[in-house]
Amino acid sequence: MHANVLATATFEEILDDLSSRFIINVPEAEQQSPERICFQVEQAHWFYEDFVRLLQPSLPSFQLKTFSEKIFKHCPLMEQWAHQHERAYANFMQYRFRIPVCGAILLNETLDQCVLVKGWSSKSGWSFPRGKINQDEEFDHCAVREVFEETGYDISPLIKDTYLEATIREQSIRLYIICGVPEDTEFRPQTRKEISQVEWFKLDELPGIKPGTKATGRFYMVVPFVW
């Protein structure tokens, strides 16, 4: 469905489009797992909130759980799980937060500053650019993809097999050490409404680097890698 059609489509027609666009054509092996299909539902939710509602601002905004319930009931492929949506969604959230995450610690040429990103939500904290690994994806490929999506910077020429790892709330996080990123780099996130800020921070001002160091904002996803 083209943008001009989505701009005038009914909500039911929009659900039809999102179902065919993101869910119906997933590989057959993934069709047997509501947890895996929920990743496609999440993509459909982002598309609805970030694109469709720009075309039709009068459409309601939904939390992922509410949106997924509507898709479960609407999409023929998911009707079989509609009666157990609550359990399927809870399983998906548990599954989602255990998927390994990859990203990078981007350092400047003098190795005294790093790049941090901040999410779109007003409640978001600062973190190193990172994201969840796709099925059968290599760790370094995931890091390259996620850093580019969140900052617009391609680390592929600089990435080496040097990284830090930590486990936070049962989720494994691997961050590759990338040295020599020019400080005048113009960072441009490639995804809409995901990253609100990309900034350089002095390493010696990050919480945990020096005893008693204080920092404004939220750095809970940074501290495990700088202690």
FIFI-467025 format. One record per atom (N, C-alpha, C, O, CB): x, y, z. Coordinates in steps of 0.02 Angstrom, whole numbers, plus 32768, in hexadecimal, padded with zeros to 4 digits. Glycine has a CB too. Layout:
FIFI-467025
XYZ/...
This chain:
FIFI-467025
802A7FC58000/800080008000/802C803E8000/80578045802C/7FD08000803D/8023806A7FD0/804B80A67FCA/803880D88000/800380D4801E/804480C57F85/8065810A800A/805B813B803F/801A81628035/7FF6816F8065/8095816C8041/800A81747FF6/7FCD819A7FEB/7F8E81717FFA/7F5A818C800C/7FCB81B27FA2/7F94812E7FF3/7F5C81038005/7F5780FB8051/7F2080FD806D/7F6380BD7FE3/7F9080F38072/7F9080EE80BB/7F74812D80DC/7F56812A8111/7FD780E080D5/7F7D816580BB/7F6681A480D7/7F1A81A880DC/7F0081D08103/7F7F81DE80AD/7EF7817E80B6/7EAE817F80B7/7E90813C80CC/7E53813680CE/7E9381948074/7EBA810B80DB/7EA180C880EB/7E8080C7812F/7E9080EF815B/7EDB809680E9/7E5280988138/7E33808D8179/7E64806781A5/7E96804C818D/7DEF80678173/7E56806481E6/7E8380408213/7E867FF68201/7EBB7FD88204/7E6B8049825C/7E4D7FD981EE/7E4C7F9281DA/7E777F87819C/7E9B7F558197/7E037F7B81CE/7E737FB5816D/7E9C7FAF8130/7EE67FB78141/7F117F968122/7E877FE480FD/7EF57FE18170/7F3B7FE98186/7F557FAA81A6/7F8D7F95819A/7F41802481B7/7F2B7F8A81CF/7F3F7F4A81EE/7F4A7F1581B8/7F787EEC81BE/7F097F328220/7F217F158184/7F2B7EE7814B/7F707EF2812C/7F957EC3811F/7EF47EF18116/7F7F7F328120/7FBF7F438101/7FFA7F2F812D/802A7F128114/7FC27F8E80F2/7FF67F3D816D/802D7F2C819B/80357EE181A1/806D7EC881A6/80207F4B81DF/7FFE7EBC81A0/80027E7381A4/80257E568168/80507E2A816F/7FBC7E5581A9/80147E6E812C/80337E5580EF/807B7E6D80E8/80A67E4A80CE/800B7E6980B2/80887EAA8100/80CA7EC880FA/80FD7EA88128/81377E9F8115/80C67F138107/80E87E988165/81187E828198/81117E3A81B0/81417E1E81CA/81147EAE81D2/80D67E1C81A8/80CA7DDC81CB/80BD7DA1819D/80DC7D6D81A4/80907DE481F9/80907DA9816E/80787D708146/80B07D4D8120/80AE7D118116/80437D868116/80E27D73810A/81177D5680E1/81557D418107/818A7D3780E9/812A7D8680AC/81517D3B8149/818B7D25816F/81997CDC815F/816B7CB7814C/81807D2F81BC/81D87CC58166/81E87C7F8157/81BC7C4F817E/81A87C5D81B7/82317C718167/81AC7C17815F/817E7BE6817D/81957BCE81C2/816D7BC381EE/81757BAB814F/81D87BC781CA/81F27BAF820A/81E07BDF8242/81D47BCA827B/823D7BA58206/81E07C208234/81D27C518267/81877C598273/81727C7382A7/81EF7C948254/815E7C418244/81167C46824C/80FC7C1B8285/80C57C25829E/80F37C33820C/81247BEA829A/81107BBD82CF/811F7BD88314/810E7BB88346/81317B7A82C6/81407C118317/81557C2D8358/81377C728362/814B7CA18340/81A17C2F835D/81087C7A8390/80EC7CBC839C/81207CED83B4/811C7D2983A7/80B47CB883D0/81547CD483D8/81897D0083F0/81AF7D1F83B5/81BE7D5A83B5/81B97CDB841E/81BF7CF68382/81E37D0F8348/81B77D3E831F/81CF7D718307/81FC7CD6831C/81787D2D8317/814B7D5882F1/81417D9B8314/81367DCE82F3/81077D3582E6/81467D9B8355/813E7DDA837A/81747E0D8368/816A7E49836F/813F7DCC83C5/81AD7DF58351/81E07E248339/81C67E4982FC/81D47E8582F3/82227E008329/81A27E2682D1/81847E468297/814C7E7682AB/81437EAB828D/81697E128266/81277E6282DF/80F37E8E82F9/81127ECF8313/80F77F05830B/80CA7E6B8330/814B7EC88334/816F7F03834E/81837F318314/817E7F6E831A/81AD7EED8376/819B7F1482DD/81AC7F3C82A2/816E7F608287/81707F9A8274/81CC7F10826B/81367F3B8285/80F77F58826C/80E17F92829A/80C87FC58282/80C07F238269/80EC7F8982DA/80DA7FBE830A/81037FFD82FE/80E8803482FC/80E47FA58352/81457FF582F4/816F802F82E6/8159805282A6/8155808F82A3/81B8801982E0/814A802A8273/813480478233/80F3806E823C/80EB80A58221/812B801081FD/80C680528262/80858073826E/809080B58293/807480E8827F/805780458297/80B780B482C9/80C180F082F1/80EB812582CD/80DC816182D1/80E280DE8333/811F810F82AA/814E813E828C/813A81578247/814F818D8232/8192811E8288/811381308223/8103814281DE/80B8814D81D3/80A3818281BC/811C810C81AE/8091811A81E3/8049811E81D5/8029815781FB/8000817C81DF/802680DB81E7/803B8160823B/801B81958262/803181DB824D/8010820C825C/802A818B82AC/806981DF822A/807C8220820C/804D823181D3/803E826C81C7/80C5821E81F4/803781FD81AF/800882088178/7FC182158192/7F9B823A8174/800881CC8148/7FB181F481CA/7F6E81FC81E8/7F77820B8233/7F7181DE825C/7F4281BC81DD/7F8482498245/7F8F825A828C/7F54824B82BA/7F5D824682F7/7FA082A38291/7F198244829D/7EDE823782C8/7EDC81EE82DF/7EB581DE830C/7E9F824782A2/7F0481C382C2/7F06817D82D8/7F218178831F/7F4C819F8332/7F31815282A8/7F0881498346/7F208143838C/7F668126838F/7F7B80FF8364/7EF1811783B4/7F8A813983C3/7FCC811C83D0/7FC380E18400/7F9980E4842D/7FFE815183EE/7FEA80AC83F7/7FE380708420/8025805D843F/805A80658420/7FC6803683F7/80238043847C/805B80208498/80627FDE8471/80327FC58455/8053801384E5/809F7FC28471/80AB7F84844B/807B7F4D845F/80627F298433/80F27F6D8454/806E7F45849F/80427F0E84B5/7FFC7F158498/7FE07EE48480/803E7F0D8502/7FE07F51849A/7F9D7F5C847F/7F9C7F538434/7F6D7F358419/7F837FA28491/7FCF7F6D8413/7FD37F6783CA/7FD87F1D83B6/7FB77F078387/800F7F8E83AE/80027EF783DA/800B7EB183C9/7FCB7E8A83D2/7FBD7E5B83AB/80427E9283F4/7FA37E9C8404/7F627E7A840E/7F347E8483D2/7F117E5683BD/7F407E93844F/7F347EC083B7/7F0A7ECF837D/7F227EA88340/7EF97E8D831A/7F0B7F1A836E/7F647EA38337/7F7F7E7D82FE/7F707E338307/7F5E7E1182D7/7FCB7E8882F7/7F787E198344/7F697DD38352/7F227DC1833C/7F167D8C8320/7F737DC3839D/7EF47DEE834B/7EAE7DE0833C/7E9E7DEB82F2/7E6F7DCD82D7/7E817E0C8367/7EC37E1682D2/7EB37E2A828D/7ED47DFD8258/7EB57DEC8226/7EC87E718281/7F137DEB8264/7F3A7DC68231/7F297D7C8233/7F2D7D5D8267/7F867DD0823D/7F157D5F81FA/7F037D1781F7/7F3B7CEA8210/7F2D7CB6822E/7EF17D0481B1/7F797CFE8204/7FB17CD48218/7FB87CD08264/7FD57CA0827E/7FF17CF081FA/7F9D7D018287/7FA67D0482D0/7F667CF582F7/7F677CF58334/7FBF7D4782E3/7F307CE982D4/7EF07CDC82F5/7EF57CA18325/7ED37C9F8359/7EB97CCE82C2/7F1F7C708314/7F257C34833D/7F3F7C448383/7F357C1D83B2/7F537C02831B/7F627C7E838B/7F7D7C9083CC/7F577CC983EC/7F697CDF8423/7FC67CA283C5/7F237CE383CB/7F007D1D83E4/7EE47D12842B/7EE37D418453/7EC77D3083B5/7ECC7CD58439/7EAE7CC8847B/7EE27CC484B2/7ED17CC784ED/7E877C868479/7F237CBE84A0/7F587CBC84D2/7F8A7CF584C8/7FC67CED84D3/7F7C7C7884D0/7F707D2E84B2/7F9B7D6784A4/7FC57D7C84E0/80007D8A84DA/7F727DA1848C/7FA67D7E851B/7FC97D948557/80077D698563/803D7D838570/7F9B7D918594/7FFF7D27855F/80377CFA856B/806B7D008533/80A77D018541/801F7CB28571/80547D0484F4/80827D0984BC/80AB7D4A84C1/80E77D4A84B3/805C7D078479/808A7D8084D4/80AD7DC084DA/80E07DBE8513/81187DD6850B/807B7DFA84E5/80CD7DA0854C/80FB7D9B8584/81377D708572/81707D818584/80D77D7D85C1/812C7D39854E/81637D0F8538/81917D348509/81CE7D2D850B/81497CCF8517/81727D5C84DC/819A7D8384AD/81C67DB584D2/82017DBC84C1/816B7DA8847D/81AB7DD78504/81D37E098528/820D7DE8854D/82447E048550/81A77E2F8559/82027DAD856A/82387D89858A/826D7D748557/82A97D7B8562/821D7D4B85B0/82557D59851F/82817D4384E9/82A97D7E84CD/82E57D7884C1/82597D2184B1/82877DB684C4/82A47DF284A6/82DF7E0C84CE/83127E2184B2/82707E28849F/82D77E0C8510/830B7E29853B/83437DF8854B/83707E088572/82EC7E41857A/83427DBE852C/83797D8F8534/83A27D8884F4/83D67D6684F4/83607D4B8549/838D7DA984BF/83B27DA58480/83F27DCD8487/83F17E06849F/83877DC18445/842B7DB18473/846B7DD58479/846A7E188453/84497E1F8420/84A47DAA845E/848F7E47846F/84937E8A8453/84DC7E98843F/850A7E858463/847A7EBF8486/84E57EB88406/85287ECB83EF/85297F1583DE/84F77F3283C8/853D7EA083B2/85627F3383E7/856B7F7983D6/85B47F8B83D9/85DF7F6183CE/85427FA68404/85C27FCB83E9/86077FE183E9/8612801B8418/85E580448424/861D7FF383A3/8650801F8431/866880598456/869380818425/86CB806D8416/869080458497/867980B9840D/869C80E283DC/86C881148400/86AF813E8426/866A810683AD/8709811083F5/873A813C8415/8758816C83E2/8760815A83A8/877181138438/876981A783F9/878981D883CD/87D281C683C2/87EA819383DB/8783822083E9/87F681F0839D/883B81E0838A/886B81E483C5/889E81C283C5/8853820F8355/885A820C83F8/888482118433/886D81E3846C/888A81E384A2/88868258844C/883981BC845F/8820818A848E/880A81A684D1/880F81848504/885481558499/87F281E384D1/87DA82008510/87908214850E/87778231853D/8805823D8521/876F820484D6/8727821284D0/870581D784AE/872481B38485/871B825384A9/86C681CD84BE/869F8197849F/865B81B38489/864581E8849F/8696815C84D0/863B818D845D/85F981A18443/85C3817B8469/85C6813E8472/85F4819283F7/859181A18480/8556818384A0/8518819A847B/851681D0845D/8552819784EB/84E58170847D/84A58181845D/846E81818491/8473815F84C4/8495814F8423/843B81A78483/840281AB84B0/83C3819A848A/83B981B28452/83FC81F084D1/8398817184A6/835B815B8485/83298194847D/833381CB8496/833B812384AB/82F48185845A/82C281B78448/829781CC8484/828282058489/8296819E8411/8288819C84AF/825D81AA84E8/827D81DA8519/82BA81DB8522/824B8169850C/82548203853A/826E8233856B/828C820E85A7/82B4822B85CD/823682618583/827A81CE85B0/829481A785E8/82D5818285D5/82F281618600/826081768600/82EA81878597/832481618580/8364817B85A1/836B81B685AE/832A81658534/8393814C85AC/83D5815E85C5/8407815C858C/83F7814B8553/83EA813085FD/8444816E859D/847B816B856D/84988125856A/84998102859D/84B2819F857F/84AE81108530/84CC80CE8529/84FC80CF84EE/84FC80FE84C6/84968097851F/8524809B84E9/854C809284AC/851D80798475/84EE80548483/8587806084B9/8529808D8437/84FD80758401/84FF802983FC/8535800B83F8/8511809483BE/84C5800A83FC/84C17FC183FA/847B7FAC83EA/844D7FD583EB/84D87FA2843E/84727F6B83DC/842F7F5083CE/84307F0583CB/84657EE583CE/84157F6C838C/83F57EE883C6/83EE7E9F83C8/84077E7D8388/84007E988351/83A67E8C83D4/84257E448392/843F7E1D835A/84067DF88337/83D87DDF8357/84747DEA8372/84087DF682F5/83D77DD182CF/83E87D8782CF/84217D7382DD/83D37DEB8287/83B77D5E82BF/83C27D1682BC/83F87D068289/83F57D1D8250/83817CF082AB/842A7CDD829E/84627CC68274/84917CFF825F/84BA7CF58232/84477CA48236/848C7D39827E/84B87D71826D/84F97D6C8295/84F87D5982CF/84957DB5827C/85327D7D8276/85727D7F8299/85747DBB82C9/85557DEE82BC/85AD7D838266/85987DB38300/859A7DE88332/85B57E298315/85997E5E8321/85C47DD2836D/85ED7E2582F0/860A7E6382D6/85DD7E8382A1/85DB7EC0829C/864F7E5582B9/85BA7E5A827A/858C7E758248/85537E9A826B/853D7ECF8253/85707E3D821B/853B7E7E82A2/85067E9F82C9/851F7EE382E3/84FB7F1482E0/84EF7E728303/855C7EE482FD/85787F238317/857C7F5882E1/856A7F9282ED/85BD7F178336/85947F4582A6/859A7F74826E/85557F8F825C/854C7FCC8253/85BB7F528231/85257F628256/84E17F768241/84C17FA48275/84A47FD78263/84B67F388237/84C57F9182B4/84A37FB782E8/84C37FFC82F2/849F802E82FC/84A47F918329/85067FFF82F0/8527804082F9/8515806F82BF/850980AA82C9/8574803782FD/851280538282/8500807C8249/84B88095824F/84A980CF8241/850980558207/848B80688265/8444807C826C/843C80B3829F/841380E08296/841A803F827F/846280B082D7/845880DF830D/8481811F8307/847081518325/846880BE834E/84B8811D82E0/84E3815882DA/84EF816F8293/850281A98287/8525814B82FB/84E581428262/84F58153821D/853F814B820E/8555815C81D7/84E08198820E/85668130823D/85AF81288233/85BE80DF8225/85A780B28249/85D681418272/85E780D381F1/85F9808F81DD/863A807A81FF/866F809581EF/8600808B8190/8636804B822D/867280358251/86957FFB8230/86C97FE48248/866080228297/867A7FE281F8/86967FA581D9/86E17FAB81C8/87047F7981CF/866F7F95819A/86FB7FE681B3/87437FE881A5/876F7FE781E4/87AB7FDA81E0/87538027817E/87517FF4821E/87777FFA825C/876D7FC0828C/87947FB982BC/8766803A827E/873B7F968281/872A7F6382B3/875E7F2B82B3/87737F13827F/86E57F4782A5/87717F1782EF/87A07EE082FA/87827EB2832F/874D7EC1834C/87E77EFA830F/87A37E7B833C/87897E4A836C/879C7E5E83B3/87B77E3683D9/87A37E03835B/878E7E9D83C4/879C7EB78407/875B7ED28423/873D7F008406/87D37EEE8405/87447EB7845A/87037ECA8474/86FF7EBF84C0/87287E9C84DD/86CC7EA38450/86CC7EDE84DD/86BA7ED48523/86767EB18525/864D7EBC84F9/86B87F17854B/866B7E888557/862B7E66855E/86127E6D85A6/86387E6D85D6/86317E1B854B/85D17E7285AB/85B17E7585ED/856C7E5585E7/854F7E5285B0/85AC7EBE8608/85527E3C861E/850F7E218620/84E57E4C864E/84F47E548689/850F7DD68638/84B07E688632/84837E948658/843D7E778654/84207E72861E/84857EDE863C/84227E65868E/83DE7E498692/83D67E0D8661/83A57E0A863C/83AA7E7E8682/84057DDF8663/84057DA2863C/84117DAE85F1/840B7D7F85C9/83C27D7F8644/84237DEB85DE/84307DF98597/847A7E05858D/84987E3085AE/84067E378580/84987DDF855F/84DE7DE6854E/84E97E22851F/84C77E2784EC/84FA7DA6852F/85177E4E8531/85267E898508/85707E8884F6/859B7E858521/85137ECA852D/857E7E8C84B5/85C37E8F849D/85CE7ED18479/85A97EE2844A/85D37E53846D/86007EF7848F/86107F378471/86587F358455/86877F2C847B/86087F7184A4/865E7F3F8414/869F7F4083F4/86C17F848400/869F7FB88400/86997F3283A9/87027F84840B/87287FC18416/873D7FDD83D2/87637FBE83AD/87667FB38444/8726801983C2/873480398382/875C80788391/874280A783AF/86F38049835A/879B807A837B/87C780B38388/87D080DE834A/87CD80C68311/880B809A83A1/87DA811E8356/87EB814C831F/87B1816B82FA/87B9817E82C0/8814812982F0/87778171831A/873E819182FA/874881DD82FD/875081F88333/86FB817C831D/874781FF82C5/8752824882C5/871D826C82EE/86E1825C82E9/87528263827D/8733829C8315/870482C18340/86D582ED8318/86A083018331/872A82EA8372/86E782FE82DA/86BB832882B2/868A82FF8288/8669831A825C/86E583548284/868582BF8298/865582948274/860E82AF827E/85FA82C082B6/8659824A828D/85E982B38248/85A382C9824C/8577828B8253/856B82688222/858F82F3820D/8560827E828E/85388243829B/84EF824E8285/84D182828294/853A823082E6/84D5821D8261/849182228248/846D81DF8251/847581B28227/8491823781FD/844681D78286/842181988290/83F781888252/83D881B48234/83F3819D82CE/83F681488240/83D481328204/838C811B8211/8367810F81E1/83FA80FA81E4/83798115824F/833680FF8261/830F8139827E/832C816382A2/833880C38292/82D0813C8270/82A681738289/828B816382CF/8278812B82DE/826C817F8259/828B819782F9/826F8193833C/828C815A8365/82688139838B/8224818A8337/82CD814F835F/82EF811E8389/8327813F83B1/832D813383ED/830B80E4835E/834F8168838F/8386818B83B0/837A81D683AD/836F81F28377/83CA8178838E/837B81F783E7/836F823F83E9/83AF826783EA/83B182A083D2/834582508425/83E5824A8406/8424826E840B/8460823F8402/845E82068418/84298293844E/8494825883E1/84D4823583DC/850A826883EF/8511829B83CE/84E182178393/852F825A8424/855F828B843D/85A0826B8454/85A282308466/854182B38476/85D682948453/861682808470/8615828E84BB/85FB82C184D1/865182A5844D/8632826084E2/863A82698529/8682825B853C/86A1822D8522/860A823A8551/869E82848569/86E282788582/86E1823B85AF/86B7823485DB/86FD82B785A8/8711820E85A3/871281D085C9/871A81DC8614/86FB81BA863D/874B81A385B1/8744820D8626/87508218866D/8716823A8691/8719824586CD/878E82428676/86E1824A866C/86A68267868B/866C82358690/8637824686AA/869082A48665/867781F98676/864381C7867B/864081A986C1/867481A186E1/864E818F8647/8604819A86DA/8600817C871D/86238139871F/861B810F86F2/85B681738732/864B812F8753/866F80F0875B/86B780F38746/86DF80C9875B/864D80BB8733/86CA8125871D/8710812B8708/873B81428743/87708125874F/8716815E86CD/872481748766/8748818D87A0/871B818A87DD/86DF819887D8/876381D58794/873681798818/870C81778854/86EC81BB8861/870D81EF885E/873781618891/86AC81BA886F/868981F8887F/867382208843/86558255884B/86B4822288A8/868082078806/866B822C87CB/8620822F87C7/85FE81FC87D0/8688820C878B/8605826987B9/85BE827187B1/85AF82848768/85D682A68748/85A382A787E1/8577826D874F/8564827D870B/851982898708/84F28269872B/8578824586DA/850582B886DE/84BE82C486D6/84A0829186A7/84C482718680/84B1830C86BC/845E828986AB/843E8259867E/844382128698/8459820786D1/845C825D8639/842F81E38670/842E819D8684/84628177865B/84618178861E/83E8817F867A/848F8155867F/84C68131865F/84C980E88674/84FE80CA8674/85088154866F/848F80CB8686/848F808886A2/84A780538670/84BE801D8684/844B807686BB/84A18061862E/84B8803185FC/8501803E85E9/851E801985C1/848D803485BD/851F80728607/8566808185FA/859280688632/85C8804D8626/856F80CD85F2/857B8071866F/85A4806086AB/85C2801A86AA/85FC801386BB/857A806886E8/859C7FE58696/85BA7FA28698/85F87F9A866D/861F7F6B8677/85887F6F8682/86027FC7863D/863C7FC1860F/86757FF08622/86A97FEE8601/86267FCF85C8/866D801A8654/86A380488665/86BD803E86AC/86EC805F86C0/868B808F865E/869E801086D2/86B880038715/86FC7FE48711/871B7FD58744/86887FD6873D/
